[in-house]
Amino acid sequence: MAEPLILDIGMHLGEDTEFYLKKGFRVLAVEANPSHAAACRKAFGGALADGRLRIVEAAIADRDGHVEFYVNLDKDDWSSTDPEYGTRAGTRFEKITVPCIRFESLLGYVEPGEEVYYVKSDIEGGDIDVLRGMLRCGCRPRYSSFEAHSSLYACYLAVLGYDRFKLTNQNLNWAQRCPDPPREGRYAEHVFGPHSSGPFGEETPGAWMKLDDFMELFMTLERTRRLEPALTTAWYDIHAKKEA
């Protein structure tokens, strides 16, 4: 395949998938919410038809089968297989049953010859199952990003061989613009919305850090959150790359 593949785990309504397709990448997207998956199949009909996009309607879990999924009715991006995330802050929710697969099973949808270049995971507490699956099967793309729920995620990534890290403020994505000439894929004019994971790879803002510097920054942020919650209302992503 000429174009590398991006795994968009937690497709939501396709905000990130749209950007990756614009950049010229192929996308294998995962979405557990049936209504979101249906909306994306309609919105991305052209990319599905020409093979640039595949959508797997399932949750990532520690097994293949079915799992309870909490659809948040007030803030749909909080929907999760984990009730702590899917029902938080007293929001309304609906509990449904959806298919689930292990990360290793997801790789069965990768076609022979395709290079997995980047894994983006944002599945509200389920990201640990992605990381554990990557460890089990040895999937180590050049770049990965995860919503920063825990510093443990960076430790998993380090064990996987990632040696450079960034902590990006997702509330500032709206201010990001794609560089021209591009540093990832081809140039794309794009405005990042509130549910977007933003730029990836070498187009992410800020400097890459070694693990110890990253952990110091992360723990400082965690202490600040405990002492002065109003100062850290943003949400963050961990970006990682393999330098070699």
C-alpha positions as CSV (number, residue, x, y, z in Angstrom):
1,M,0.0,0.0,0.0
2,A,1.3,3.5,-0.9
3,E,-0.3,5.3,2.0
4,P,0.5,4.4,5.6
5,L,-2.4,3.4,7.9
6,I,-3.7,5.3,11.0
7,L,-5.8,3.5,13.7
8,D,-8.4,5.9,14.9
9,I,-9.6,4.1,18.1
10,G,-12.6,6.1,19.4
11,M,-13.9,7.5,16.1
12,H,-16.8,9.5,17.7
13,L,-18.3,11.4,14.8
14,G,-15.2,11.2,12.6
15,E,-13.5,14.5,13.5
16,D,-10.1,12.9,13.5
17,T,-10.8,10.5,10.7
18,E,-11.7,13.4,8.4
19,F,-8.3,15.0,9.1
20,Y,-6.3,11.9,8.6
21,L,-8.0,11.3,5.2
22,K,-7.3,14.9,4.2
23,K,-3.6,14.3,5.0
24,G,-3.6,11.3,2.6
25,F,-3.5,8.5,5.1
26,R,-5.6,5.3,5.1
27,V,-7.7,4.9,8.2
28,L,-9.0,1.9,10.2
29,A,-11.5,3.4,12.6
30,V,-13.1,1.9,15.7
31,E,-16.4,3.1,17.2
32,A,-18.6,1.3,19.8
33,N,-21.6,3.7,19.7
34,P,-23.9,2.3,17.1
35,S,-25.5,5.6,16.2
36,H,-22.1,7.3,15.8
37,A,-20.9,4.4,13.6
38,A,-24.0,4.7,11.4
39,A,-23.5,8.5,11.0
40,C,-19.9,8.0,10.0
41,R,-20.7,5.3,7.4
42,K,-23.1,7.9,5.9
43,A,-20.7,10.8,6.1
44,F,-17.6,8.9,4.8
45,G,-19.3,6.9,2.1
46,G,-16.8,7.9,-0.6
47,A,-13.8,6.9,1.5
48,L,-15.4,3.6,2.5
49,A,-16.2,2.9,-1.2
50,D,-12.7,3.5,-2.4
51,G,-11.0,1.6,0.4
52,R,-9.3,4.5,2.1
53,L,-11.5,3.9,5.3
54,R,-12.7,0.9,7.2
55,I,-14.9,1.1,10.2
56,V,-15.1,-1.6,12.9
57,E,-18.2,-1.2,15.0
58,A,-17.0,-2.5,18.4
59,A,-15.4,-1.6,21.7
60,I,-11.8,-2.5,22.5
61,A,-11.7,-4.7,25.5
62,D,-9.7,-7.6,27.1
63,R,-11.7,-10.2,25.2
64,D,-13.7,-10.9,22.1
65,G,-17.5,-11.0,22.5
66,H,-19.9,-8.5,23.9
67,V,-19.7,-5.8,26.7
68,E,-22.0,-3.3,28.4
69,F,-21.6,0.2,27.0
70,Y,-22.7,3.3,28.7
71,V,-24.0,5.8,26.2
72,N,-23.9,9.2,27.8
73,L,-27.0,11.2,26.8
74,D,-25.7,14.6,27.9
75,K,-22.1,14.5,26.7
76,D,-21.8,11.8,24.1
77,D,-17.9,11.9,24.1
78,W,-18.0,10.5,27.7
79,S,-19.6,7.3,26.5
80,S,-17.6,4.3,27.7
81,T,-17.5,0.6,28.7
82,D,-16.4,1.9,32.1
83,P,-19.4,3.2,34.2
84,E,-17.1,5.5,36.1
85,Y,-16.5,7.4,32.8
86,G,-19.8,6.8,31.1
87,T,-22.0,8.0,33.9
88,R,-19.8,10.6,35.6
89,A,-20.9,14.0,37.0
90,G,-24.5,12.9,37.4
91,T,-25.1,12.9,33.6
92,R,-27.9,10.9,32.0
93,F,-27.0,7.6,30.3
94,E,-28.3,4.5,28.6
95,K,-26.8,1.1,29.1
96,I,-26.6,-1.1,25.9
97,T,-24.7,-4.2,24.9
98,V,-22.2,-3.9,22.0
99,P,-19.6,-6.2,20.3
100,C,-16.1,-6.0,21.8
101,I,-12.7,-7.2,20.5
102,R,-9.2,-7.4,21.7
103,F,-6.6,-5.1,20.1
104,E,-5.0,-8.1,18.5
105,S,-8.3,-8.9,16.8
106,L,-8.5,-5.4,15.4
107,L,-5.2,-6.0,13.6
108,G,-6.9,-8.7,11.7
109,Y,-8.5,-5.9,9.7
110,V,-5.1,-4.6,8.6
111,E,-4.4,-5.7,5.1
112,P,-1.1,-7.4,4.0
113,G,1.5,-4.8,3.2
114,E,-0.1,-2.0,5.2
115,E,2.2,-0.1,7.6
116,V,0.5,1.0,10.9
117,Y,2.1,4.4,11.2
118,Y,0.1,6.0,14.1
119,V,-2.3,4.8,16.7
120,K,-4.7,7.3,18.3
121,S,-6.7,6.0,21.2
122,D,-9.4,8.0,23.0
123,I,-12.0,5.6,24.5
124,E,-12.7,7.0,27.9
125,G,-10.9,4.7,30.3
126,G,-10.6,1.8,27.9
127,D,-7.2,2.9,26.5
128,I,-5.4,0.6,28.9
129,D,-6.7,-2.4,26.9
130,V,-5.2,-0.9,23.7
131,L,-1.8,-0.5,25.4
132,R,-1.9,-4.1,26.9
133,G,-2.9,-5.4,23.4
134,M,0.0,-3.5,21.8
135,L,2.3,-5.2,24.3
136,R,0.9,-8.6,23.7
137,C,1.1,-8.5,19.9
138,G,4.2,-6.3,19.5
139,C,2.4,-3.5,17.5
140,R,4.8,-0.6,17.7
141,P,3.9,2.1,15.1
142,R,6.2,5.2,14.8
143,Y,3.7,7.4,16.7
144,S,1.0,6.8,19.3
145,S,-1.3,9.1,21.3
146,F,-3.6,8.4,24.3
147,E,-5.9,10.6,26.4
148,A,-3.9,11.3,29.5
149,H,-5.9,9.6,32.2
150,S,-2.8,8.1,33.9
151,S,1.0,8.4,34.0
152,L,0.9,4.6,33.8
153,Y,0.2,5.0,30.1
154,A,3.6,6.7,29.5
155,C,5.2,3.7,31.3
156,Y,3.5,1.2,29.0
157,L,4.6,3.3,26.0
158,A,8.2,3.3,27.3
159,V,8.2,-0.5,27.6
160,L,6.9,-0.6,24.0
161,G,10.0,1.2,23.0
162,Y,8.8,4.8,22.7
163,D,11.5,7.2,24.0
164,R,10.1,10.7,23.2
165,F,6.9,12.2,24.7
166,K,4.7,15.3,24.7
167,L,1.7,16.4,26.8
168,T,-0.6,18.4,24.6
169,N,-3.5,20.7,25.8
170,Q,-6.5,19.6,23.8
171,N,-8.4,22.7,24.7
172,L,-6.0,24.7,22.5
173,N,-6.5,22.5,19.4
174,W,-8.7,25.2,17.8
175,A,-5.6,27.5,17.6
176,Q,-3.4,24.9,15.8
177,R,-2.8,25.2,12.1
178,C,-1.2,22.6,9.8
179,P,2.4,23.6,8.7
180,D,3.1,24.2,5.1
181,P,5.3,22.4,3.9
182,P,3.8,19.5,5.9
183,R,5.7,17.4,8.3
184,E,3.2,14.5,8.2
185,G,1.5,13.3,5.0
186,R,0.4,16.0,2.6
187,Y,-0.7,19.6,3.4
188,A,-4.3,20.0,4.5
189,E,-6.3,23.1,5.4
190,H,-8.1,22.1,8.5
191,V,-9.8,23.7,11.6
192,F,-9.7,21.5,14.7
193,G,-13.0,21.3,16.5
194,P,-13.7,20.6,20.2
195,H,-13.8,16.8,19.9
196,S,-10.7,16.6,17.8
197,S,-7.4,15.0,18.9
198,G,-5.6,17.7,16.9
199,P,-2.3,17.3,15.0
200,F,-0.2,14.2,15.4
201,G,3.4,13.1,14.9
202,E,5.9,15.9,14.0
203,E,3.1,18.4,13.6
204,T,2.1,18.4,17.3
205,P,3.0,21.6,19.2
206,G,5.9,21.7,21.7
207,A,9.2,19.9,22.1
208,W,9.7,16.2,22.5
209,M,10.9,15.2,25.9
210,K,12.6,12.2,27.4
211,L,10.5,10.0,29.8
212,D,11.9,11.5,33.0
213,D,11.2,15.1,32.0
214,F,7.7,14.1,30.8
215,M,6.9,12.4,34.0
216,E,8.0,15.4,36.0
217,L,5.7,17.6,34.0
218,F,2.8,15.1,34.3
219,M,3.1,14.8,38.0
220,T,3.4,18.6,38.4
221,L,0.2,18.9,36.6
222,E,-1.5,16.2,38.8
223,R,-0.4,18.0,41.9
224,T,-1.8,21.3,40.6
225,R,-5.1,19.6,39.8
226,R,-5.4,18.5,43.4
227,L,-4.4,21.8,44.9
228,E,-6.1,24.2,42.4
229,P,-8.6,22.4,40.2
230,A,-9.7,25.6,38.5
231,L,-6.2,26.1,37.0
232,T,-6.3,22.8,35.1
233,T,-9.7,22.5,33.5
234,A,-8.1,21.4,30.2
235,W,-7.9,17.9,29.0
236,Y,-4.6,16.4,27.8
237,D,-3.2,13.8,25.4
238,I,0.1,11.9,25.7
239,H,1.9,11.7,22.4
240,A,4.8,9.3,22.0
241,K,7.3,8.5,19.2
242,K,10.2,6.2,18.6
243,E,13.3,8.3,17.9
244,A,15.1,5.5,16.2
